[in-house]
């Protein structure tokens, strides 16, 4: 019988292979050093390396180094980005997809801890610290301001609990202190609070092509894609009309 960890890894790799090639790889340049923050089982890193990129990954809970060859173990770290050392290494492209909303939550879930903002500031600072001048941090997350959350179940209010947990669809209350999501303003504030030397430019990009939504099937997914295309206009990105945020933070100096 095959090891279930290996089966899970292969399943995840098959699932993300197309996403990486269509969505992420076009953002990279030949020779880029890449870091995946919150890499899960690490299949994205292995796939990027197969394409010729010098990719590394870290994850606090899902990596299983025992099932990896010694060669693969060398480019993975177990832990949170703020606790893991890369010996002063810097990267040209760092990405963290659908992770920031779970940082500062109990067990990386959806319940905010008392130290949520401090933890998120440390997380942002750690991600930015390993970016080379001219390098990029790409982050994606559900938008706190939008009442429609296509990626999470919101169980902190009675109406949200009416939706099945497995639906991966929730109704968000933007004003609730228990809301674990972040907004456009939140991210800008977190970057400022990080207080790192150097200059960083925060930009918000179009979200309609983000594969976690655009590749899903079903009426709800199609409806959200239509909403995203509408919300991708210049004056609506990051507002209450946009369920997703795609952030590009560039180190300009």
C-alpha angles and dihedrals in degrees: 000000000000119000110264090222090059091047091051091049093051092046091051092046092052090048097051100035094089093042093054094049095045101037114019107028094060087062092056131084126218110273096021118152105225133197124195110204109201094015095170109204090355098246092131091057092049090049093050090050090052086057092054102262123132094237131174132182142197135188131171099219120004104057114106106194092175090071092051130088116248088252092058094043089063093071099044132079127193114219145050117310091243091057101041123088123214092184094251094310118152130204135215094215128024121180134187114180119197093341110107093071089061095046110101092023125117108270090352088289130118103282113098118233123219090254096047099126094044090049092050092049089053090048094051092044092051092049093048093044093065095050117107119226106282090020127130138228111203117196132176128191143150112272116250092208095059117083090213115075112185094189112043145047112235107210099165092091131048095240092054091053090061089075117080114256091232093054091086086212126106147173110240125206104213093196097049117112087214093059106117097196127099132229133214090262091048092057093048089050093048091052090050092047090051086073096199123166114253132046126285128191117207116206131174117219136197114285105191093094095050101128099221085071108021093053096049121100130220139069096283093050091049091049092051091049090054090049091049093052089051092046093049092081115115097256097043103048109116095011128117088275093066118077093191137047122207109188129190114192112189125194102223097179 
